[in-house]
Amino acid sequence: MARPTPLSGFPEWLPDGRVVEQHVLDTLRRTFELHGFAGIETRAVEPLDQLLRKGETSKEVYVLRRLQEDESDGGAPADRSEKQLGLHFDLTVPFARYVLENAGRLAFPFKRYQIQKVWRGERPQDGRFREFVQADIDVVGAGELPYHYEVELPLVMAEALGALREVGVPEVRILVNNRKVAEGFYRGLGLEDVEGVLRQVDKLDKIGPDAVGELLQTEQGATAEQAKACLELAAISGDDVGVVDRVRALAGSYDAVTELLETGLAELGSLVEAAARRAPGVVVADLKIARGLDYYTGSVYETVLVGHEQLGSICSGGRYDTLASDGKNTYPGVGLSIGVSRLVSRLLSAGLVAATRGVPTAVLVAVTDEEHRAQSDAVAAALRARGVPVDVAPTAAKFGKQIKFADRRGIPFVWFPGLPGDDGSAGPDQVKDIRSGEQVDADAATWAPPAQDLFPRVVPAAAG
């Protein structure tokens, strides 16, 4: 077989990288469950019309079909096109469908977390993949959903990401805004195409204020003064309720104060105030956060790694009131999504974290000769029965080579079974810490490695 050509955009971690990814996933899962979120998993595919119904045409959806598909599989071609399937590009659309299908069996408000792969046909670049792992948390209500969940979710996410700080993950900033503030302000200025203005403002970090100001005038029909006011609003940020006063003062100077603006400011102020108490400095109000998707209706969130802002948002989301509806009942919700693969990619490429080893094995049991392999297997079985991850040497090579085999894999201990002497009595087993060289007598029924060596750990790169 010829050497395969790599496919860009489909990350495959080496064993050490997989240990890092698994630690991130375990930490997120544990934190979500501590806050009462139940885990679910949905199918990988959705009807194509459902994937595209919320204006997601900018996302290149991978379409699913059989290679040998013919008309006998689904009737006439026109009929098949109505049932065309695509791989999901996020977990929100599948979750909305899941809620509608299971509404009669769910208890609301329903708190769920979901960790799965998603697929997007985007151009691969730093931190952006075609296949990646995403971790979502959402709270969905039936008919209504109290605002306090818009405060709770970013704080849960801040706690989850904060739990990774001890292994070398950089500090995070959760940037928050409220769509009611933006919409109320824009309407107060006389700009009616609110979604269009939001889409342009969402480009600020990519193209800068001058270009956005020009787009607001040429694409959205704003006057120079209206465009200037939009940019001034986007420039406001802060981690205390003083942000509310600054926005209100700006709106007053343009005679753009509206009831919707005041509602949004009250909500934004509550979020910032609660965050300042529970996670000081982590949550920052940033009025340029727009989130271009049209289904957000309240709070919106984006999260960056401090010192790695060029990577973009690793976690985003917001409040949505009409994403899930069956025509009679509406299920409003609020959610946040972490791009796990993007986060892991940056941790590994920047050398921020390291795994203590890439294999689960804590002990390699040496084999003296093939005649006595069964003795080594018995030692391994005894240790495994007590929860110690063990492997047996693949060959009865010289002990020096068996030790090198363990060392190359990061296995910290090598076990030497005691063999019978000339008088027929077996000598004691011994275990060697190949890092320090210390070698002591050991009994497989009682010996265990230190807790920090039992399983691979993720540590700051300097410690690794």
C-alpha positions as CSV (number, residue, x, y, z in Angstrom):
1,M,0.0,0.0,0.0
2,A,1.4,3.4,-0.9
3,R,2.0,6.0,1.8
4,P,-1.4,7.7,2.4
5,T,-1.9,11.4,1.7
6,P,-3.0,13.3,4.8
7,L,-6.4,14.9,4.8
8,S,-6.4,18.4,6.2
9,G,-9.1,19.4,8.6
10,F,-9.5,16.0,10.2
11,P,-7.4,16.0,13.3
12,E,-6.0,12.7,14.6
13,W,-4.1,13.1,17.9
14,L,-1.1,10.9,18.9
15,P,-1.6,9.0,22.1
16,D,-0.2,11.8,24.3
17,G,-2.6,14.2,22.6
18,R,-5.5,11.9,23.1
19,V,-4.8,11.8,26.8
20,V,-5.0,15.6,26.8
21,E,-8.3,15.6,24.9
22,Q,-9.8,12.9,27.2
23,H,-8.8,14.9,30.3
24,V,-10.5,18.0,28.8
25,L,-13.6,16.0,28.0
26,D,-13.7,14.3,31.4
27,T,-13.3,17.7,33.2
28,L,-16.1,19.3,31.2
29,R,-18.4,16.3,31.7
30,R,-17.8,16.2,35.4
31,T,-18.5,19.9,35.8
32,F,-21.7,19.8,33.7
33,E,-23.0,16.9,35.8
34,L,-22.2,18.7,39.0
35,H,-24.6,21.4,37.9
36,G,-27.4,19.0,37.0
37,F,-27.0,18.7,33.2
38,A,-28.0,15.3,31.8
39,G,-26.0,13.7,29.0
40,I,-27.6,12.9,25.7
41,E,-26.4,11.8,22.2
42,T,-28.2,12.4,18.9
43,R,-27.7,10.9,15.5
44,A,-25.0,12.2,13.2
45,V,-27.4,13.1,10.3
46,E,-30.4,15.4,10.0
47,P,-32.7,16.1,7.0
48,L,-30.9,18.7,4.8
49,D,-33.8,21.1,4.9
50,Q,-33.7,21.1,8.7
51,L,-30.0,21.8,8.7
52,L,-30.5,24.8,6.4
53,R,-33.7,26.2,7.8
54,K,-32.1,28.8,10.1
55,G,-30.0,30.6,7.5
56,E,-26.9,28.4,7.9
57,T,-26.1,28.5,4.2
58,S,-22.6,29.8,5.1
59,K,-21.8,26.5,6.7
60,E,-20.8,23.9,4.0
61,V,-22.9,20.9,5.0
62,Y,-21.6,17.5,4.0
63,V,-24.4,15.6,2.2
64,L,-24.8,11.9,2.9
65,R,-25.7,9.4,0.2
66,R,-24.8,5.9,-0.8
67,L,-22.2,5.4,-3.5
68,Q,-24.4,2.8,-5.3
69,E,-27.6,4.7,-4.8
70,D,-30.3,4.3,-7.5
71,E,-34.0,5.1,-7.8
72,S,-35.0,1.8,-6.2
73,D,-33.6,3.1,-2.9
74,G,-36.0,6.0,-2.5
75,G,-38.5,6.3,-5.4
76,A,-38.2,9.0,-8.0
77,P,-35.3,11.4,-7.8
78,A,-37.5,14.3,-6.7
79,D,-38.8,12.2,-3.8
80,R,-35.3,11.3,-2.7
81,S,-34.2,15.0,-2.8
82,E,-36.8,15.8,-0.1
83,K,-35.3,13.2,2.2
84,Q,-31.7,14.2,1.6
85,L,-29.5,13.9,4.7
86,G,-26.5,15.9,5.8
87,L,-24.0,15.5,8.6
88,H,-24.8,17.9,11.4
89,F,-22.6,21.0,11.5
90,D,-23.4,21.8,15.2
91,L,-25.3,20.2,18.0
92,T,-28.0,22.9,18.4
93,V,-30.2,22.0,15.4
94,P,-30.2,18.3,16.3
95,F,-31.0,19.2,19.9
96,A,-34.0,21.3,18.8
97,R,-35.3,18.4,16.8
98,Y,-34.6,16.1,19.8
99,V,-36.7,18.3,22.1
100,L,-39.6,18.4,19.7
101,E,-39.6,14.7,19.3
102,N,-39.4,13.9,23.0
103,A,-41.2,16.9,24.6
104,G,-43.8,14.6,26.1
105,R,-41.2,12.6,27.9
106,L,-38.9,15.4,29.1
107,A,-39.2,17.3,32.3
108,F,-38.8,21.1,31.8
109,P,-36.7,23.1,32.3
110,F,-34.5,20.5,30.6
111,K,-30.8,20.8,31.2
112,R,-28.6,18.8,28.9
113,Y,-25.0,18.4,27.9
114,Q,-23.9,16.8,24.6
115,I,-20.4,15.9,23.5
116,Q,-20.1,14.7,19.9
117,K,-18.3,15.1,16.6
118,V,-19.6,17.6,14.1
119,W,-18.7,18.2,10.4
120,R,-18.3,21.5,8.5
121,G,-16.9,21.8,4.9
122,E,-14.9,24.9,5.8
123,R,-11.4,25.7,4.6
124,P,-9.0,24.2,7.2
125,Q,-6.8,26.7,9.1
126,D,-5.4,27.2,12.5
127,G,-8.0,25.9,15.0
128,R,-10.6,25.4,12.3
129,F,-11.4,21.8,11.3
130,R,-13.8,19.9,9.0
131,E,-14.4,17.3,11.6
132,F,-14.2,18.2,15.3
133,V,-15.5,17.5,18.8
134,Q,-18.0,19.9,20.2
135,A,-19.3,20.1,23.8
136,D,-22.7,21.8,24.4
137,I,-24.7,22.7,27.4
138,D,-28.3,24.0,27.1
139,V,-31.3,24.7,29.2
140,V,-34.7,24.6,27.5
141,G,-38.0,25.5,28.9
142,A,-41.6,24.9,27.7
143,G,-43.3,28.1,26.8
144,E,-41.0,30.3,28.9
145,L,-37.5,30.2,30.4
146,P,-36.5,32.4,33.3
147,Y,-33.7,34.9,32.7
148,H,-31.5,33.6,35.5
149,Y,-30.4,30.7,33.2
150,E,-28.7,33.3,31.0
151,V,-26.6,34.2,34.0
152,E,-26.1,30.6,35.1
153,L,-24.7,29.1,31.9
154,P,-21.7,31.3,31.3
155,L,-20.8,30.8,35.0
156,V,-21.0,27.0,34.6
157,M,-18.8,27.3,31.6
158,A,-16.3,29.5,33.4
159,E,-16.1,27.0,36.2
160,A,-15.5,24.1,33.7
161,L,-12.8,26.0,31.9
162,G,-11.3,27.3,35.1
163,A,-11.0,23.7,36.3
164,L,-8.5,23.2,33.5
165,R,-6.2,26.0,34.7
166,E,-4.3,23.6,37.0
167,V,-3.0,21.6,34.1
168,G,-1.8,24.6,32.1
169,V,-4.8,25.8,30.2
170,P,-4.6,29.6,29.9
171,E,-7.0,32.0,31.6
172,V,-10.3,32.5,29.7
173,R,-12.5,35.6,29.2
174,I,-16.2,35.1,28.5
175,L,-17.4,38.1,26.5
176,V,-21.1,38.8,26.9
177,N,-23.6,41.1,25.2
178,N,-27.4,41.2,24.9
179,R,-29.2,41.3,21.5
180,K,-32.0,43.4,23.1
181,V,-29.4,46.1,23.8
182,A,-28.1,46.1,20.2
183,E,-31.6,45.9,18.6
184,G,-33.1,48.6,20.9
185,F,-30.2,50.9,20.2
186,Y,-30.2,50.3,16.4
187,R,-34.0,50.9,16.2
188,G,-33.6,54.0,18.3
189,L,-31.2,55.3,15.7
190,G,-33.7,54.5,13.0
191,L,-32.0,51.4,11.6
192,E,-34.6,48.8,10.9
193,D,-32.5,46.0,9.3
194,V,-31.2,44.9,12.7
195,E,-30.0,41.5,11.5
196,G,-28.0,43.1,8.7
197,V,-26.4,45.6,11.1
198,L,-25.5,42.7,13.5
199,R,-23.9,40.8,10.6
200,Q,-21.7,43.8,9.8
201,V,-20.7,44.5,13.4
202,D,-19.8,40.8,13.8
203,K,-17.0,41.4,11.3
204,L,-15.2,44.0,13.5
205,D,-12.4,41.8,14.7
206,K,-11.8,40.5,11.1
207,I,-11.8,43.8,9.1
208,G,-11.7,46.6,11.6
209,P,-14.0,49.5,12.4
210,D,-13.3,51.6,9.3
211,A,-14.4,48.8,6.9
212,V,-17.4,47.9,9.1
213,G,-18.5,51.6,9.1
214,E,-18.3,51.7,5.3
215,L,-20.3,48.5,5.0
216,L,-23.0,49.8,7.3
217,Q,-23.4,52.8,5.0
218,T,-23.2,50.9,1.6
219,E,-24.9,47.7,2.6
220,Q,-27.3,48.7,5.3
221,G,-28.1,52.2,4.2
222,A,-26.9,53.9,7.4
223,T,-25.9,57.5,7.5
224,A,-22.4,58.4,8.6
225,E,-23.7,59.5,12.0
226,Q,-25.7,56.2,12.4
227,A,-22.6,54.2,11.5
228,K,-20.5,56.2,13.9
229,A,-23.0,55.5,16.7
230,C,-23.0,51.8,16.0
231,L,-19.2,51.7,16.2
232,E,-19.2,53.7,19.4
233,L,-21.6,51.2,21.0
234,A,-19.4,48.3,19.8
235,A,-16.4,50.0,21.5
236,I,-17.9,49.8,25.0
237,S,-16.7,47.1,27.3
238,G,-16.1,46.4,31.0
239,D,-16.5,43.9,33.8
240,D,-18.8,45.9,36.1
241,V,-22.2,47.5,35.9
242,G,-20.7,50.8,34.9
243,V,-21.0,49.5,31.3
244,V,-24.8,49.9,31.6
245,D,-24.4,53.6,32.5
246,R,-22.1,54.2,29.5
247,V,-24.4,52.5,27.1
248,R,-27.4,54.5,28.4
249,A,-25.4,57.8,28.2
250,L,-24.4,57.0,24.6
251,A,-28.0,56.2,23.6
252,G,-29.2,59.4,25.3
253,S,-26.7,61.5,23.3
254,Y,-28.2,60.1,20.0
255,D,-31.8,60.2,21.3
256,A,-31.8,56.4,20.8
257,V,-33.2,55.2,24.2
258,T,-36.0,52.7,23.7
259,E,-37.9,50.3,26.0
260,L,-36.2,47.3,24.4
261,L,-32.8,48.9,25.1
262,E,-33.7,49.4,28.7
263,T,-34.9,45.8,29.0
264,G,-31.6,44.5,27.6
265,L,-29.5,46.8,29.8
266,A,-31.3,45.5,32.9
267,E,-30.6,41.9,31.9
268,L,-27.0,42.6,30.9
269,G,-26.4,44.5,34.2
270,S,-27.8,41.5,36.2
271,L,-25.4,39.1,34.4
272,V,-22.3,41.3,34.9
273,E,-23.2,41.9,38.5
274,A,-23.7,38.2,39.3
275,A,-20.5,37.3,37.4
276,A,-18.5,39.8,39.3
277,R,-19.5,38.1,42.5
278,R,-19.0,34.5,41.5
279,A,-16.2,34.7,38.9
280,P,-14.4,38.1,39.3
281,G,-12.7,39.2,36.1
282,V,-13.8,36.2,34.0
283,V,-17.0,37.6,32.5
284,V,-16.7,40.9,30.6
285,A,-19.5,42.9,28.9
286,D,-18.4,43.6,25.3
287,L,-20.9,45.4,23.2
288,K,-19.3,44.4,19.9
289,I,-20.2,40.7,20.5
290,A,-23.0,40.3,18.0
291,R,-23.2,36.6,17.0
292,G,-24.3,36.8,13.4
293,L,-26.8,33.9,13.6
294,D,-30.4,35.2,13.4
295,Y,-31.9,32.9,16.1
296,Y,-30.3,34.6,19.1
297,T,-32.8,36.8,21.0
298,G,-31.1,37.7,24.3
299,S,-27.7,37.2,25.9
300,V,-24.9,36.2,23.5
301,Y,-21.5,34.9,24.5
302,E,-18.0,34.4,23.1
303,T,-15.0,33.0,24.9
304,V,-11.3,33.6,24.2
305,L,-8.1,32.3,25.7
306,V,-6.1,35.1,27.2
307,G,-2.9,35.5,25.3
308,H,-4.3,33.5,22.4
309,E,-7.0,35.8,21.2
310,Q,-6.0,35.3,17.6
311,L,-7.4,31.8,17.7
312,G,-10.9,33.3,17.9
313,S,-13.7,32.2,20.1
314,I,-13.4,28.7,21.6
315,C,-16.8,28.8,23.2
316,S,-19.9,30.7,22.1
317,G,-23.7,30.7,22.3
318,G,-26.7,32.6,23.5
319,R,-30.4,32.8,24.2
320,Y,-32.8,31.7,21.6
321,D,-36.6,31.9,22.0
322,T,-37.9,30.4,18.8
323,L,-35.3,27.8,17.7
324,A,-37.6,24.9,18.7
325,S,-41.3,25.2,18.0
326,D,-44.0,22.8,16.7
327,G,-46.4,25.5,15.7
328,K,-48.4,25.2,19.0
329,N,-45.7,25.1,21.6
330,T,-42.4,27.0,21.7
331,Y,-39.4,25.8,23.6
332,P,-37.0,28.7,24.4
333,G,-33.5,28.0,25.5
334,V,-30.0,29.2,26.2
335,G,-26.9,27.4,25.4
336,L,-23.1,27.5,25.1
337,S,-20.8,25.4,22.9
338,I,-17.1,24.6,23.3
339,G,-15.0,23.7,20.3
340,V,-13.0,21.0,22.1
341,S,-10.8,20.2,19.1
342,R,-9.9,23.8,18.7
343,L,-9.0,24.1,22.3
344,V,-6.9,20.9,22.3
345,S,-5.2,21.9,19.1
346,R,-4.0,25.2,20.7
347,L,-2.9,23.5,23.9
348,L,-0.8,21.0,22.0
349,S,0.6,23.2,19.2
350,A,1.6,25.9,21.7
351,G,3.2,23.4,24.1
352,L,1.0,24.5,27.0
353,V,0.2,21.1,28.4
354,A,1.7,17.6,28.4
355,A,0.7,14.1,29.3
356,T,2.8,12.2,31.7
357,R,2.7,9.2,29.3
358,G,0.8,8.2,26.2
359,V,-0.2,4.7,27.4
360,P,-2.3,3.7,30.3
361,T,0.2,1.1,31.5
362,A,1.8,1.8,34.8
363,V,3.7,-1.4,35.1
364,L,5.5,-3.6,32.5
365,V,6.0,-7.2,33.7
366,A,9.2,-8.5,32.4
367,V,9.5,-12.0,30.9
368,T,12.6,-13.9,31.9
369,D,12.2,-16.5,29.1
370,E,9.3,-17.8,27.1
371,E,9.2,-21.0,29.3
372,H,8.2,-18.8,32.3
373,R,5.8,-16.3,30.4
374,A,2.8,-17.8,32.3
375,Q,4.4,-16.6,35.6
376,S,4.6,-13.1,34.2
377,D,1.0,-13.3,33.0
378,A,-0.1,-14.4,36.5
379,V,1.6,-11.4,38.0
380,A,-0.1,-9.1,35.5
381,A,-3.5,-10.7,36.2
382,A,-3.1,-10.2,40.0
383,L,-2.2,-6.5,39.5
384,R,-5.0,-5.9,37.1
385,A,-7.5,-7.4,39.5
386,R,-6.5,-4.7,41.9
387,G,-7.0,-1.9,39.3
388,V,-3.4,-1.4,38.2
389,P,-2.9,-1.0,34.4
390,V,-0.4,-3.6,33.4
391,D,1.3,-4.9,30.2
392,V,3.5,-7.9,29.7
393,A,6.8,-7.6,27.8
394,P,6.3,-8.7,24.1
395,T,9.5,-10.7,24.0
396,A,11.9,-12.3,26.5
397,A,14.7,-10.0,25.5
398,K,17.6,-9.0,27.8
399,F,16.2,-7.1,30.8
400,G,18.0,-3.9,29.6
401,K,16.0,-4.0,26.3
402,Q,12.8,-4.7,28.2
403,I,13.5,-1.6,30.4
404,K,14.1,0.5,27.3
405,F,10.8,-0.8,25.9
406,A,9.1,0.6,29.0
407,D,11.0,3.8,28.9
408,R,10.1,4.6,25.3
409,R,6.4,4.4,26.3
410,G,6.7,6.3,29.5
411,I,5.9,3.3,31.6
412,P,7.3,4.1,35.0
413,F,7.7,0.6,36.6
414,V,9.1,-2.7,35.5
415,W,8.3,-5.9,37.4
416,F,10.7,-8.8,37.6
417,P,9.1,-12.1,38.7
418,G,11.1,-14.2,41.1
419,L,12.3,-17.4,39.6
420,P,12.9,-20.7,41.5
421,G,16.5,-21.2,42.7
422,D,18.6,-24.3,42.7
423,D,16.8,-25.5,45.8
424,G,13.4,-25.1,44.1
425,S,12.2,-22.2,46.2
426,A,11.1,-19.0,44.3
427,G,12.9,-15.8,45.0
428,P,11.0,-12.6,45.7
429,D,9.5,-10.5,42.9
430,Q,11.0,-7.1,42.5
431,V,9.7,-3.9,41.0
432,K,12.0,-1.2,39.6
433,D,11.2,2.6,39.2
434,I,13.1,3.1,36.0
435,R,13.1,6.9,36.6
436,S,15.0,6.8,39.9
437,G,16.6,3.4,39.5
438,E,15.1,2.3,42.9
439,Q,14.4,-1.5,43.0
440,V,12.5,-3.2,45.8
441,D,10.9,-6.5,46.7
442,A,7.2,-6.5,45.9
443,D,4.1,-8.7,46.2
444,A,1.5,-8.5,43.5
445,A,-1.2,-9.0,46.1
446,T,-0.4,-5.8,48.0
447,W,2.0,-3.6,46.0
448,A,0.6,-0.6,44.1
449,P,2.2,2.4,42.4
450,P,1.9,5.9,43.9
451,A,-1.4,7.5,43.0
452,Q,0.2,10.0,40.7
453,D,1.6,7.2,38.6
454,L,-1.4,4.9,38.5
455,F,-2.9,6.5,35.3
456,P,-1.6,9.1,32.8
457,R,-2.1,12.6,34.0
458,V,-2.2,16.0,32.2
459,V,0.2,18.6,33.6
460,P,1.6,22.0,32.6
461,A,4.2,21.4,29.9
462,A,7.1,22.5,32.1
463,A,6.1,19.9,34.7
464,G,5.7,17.2,32.0
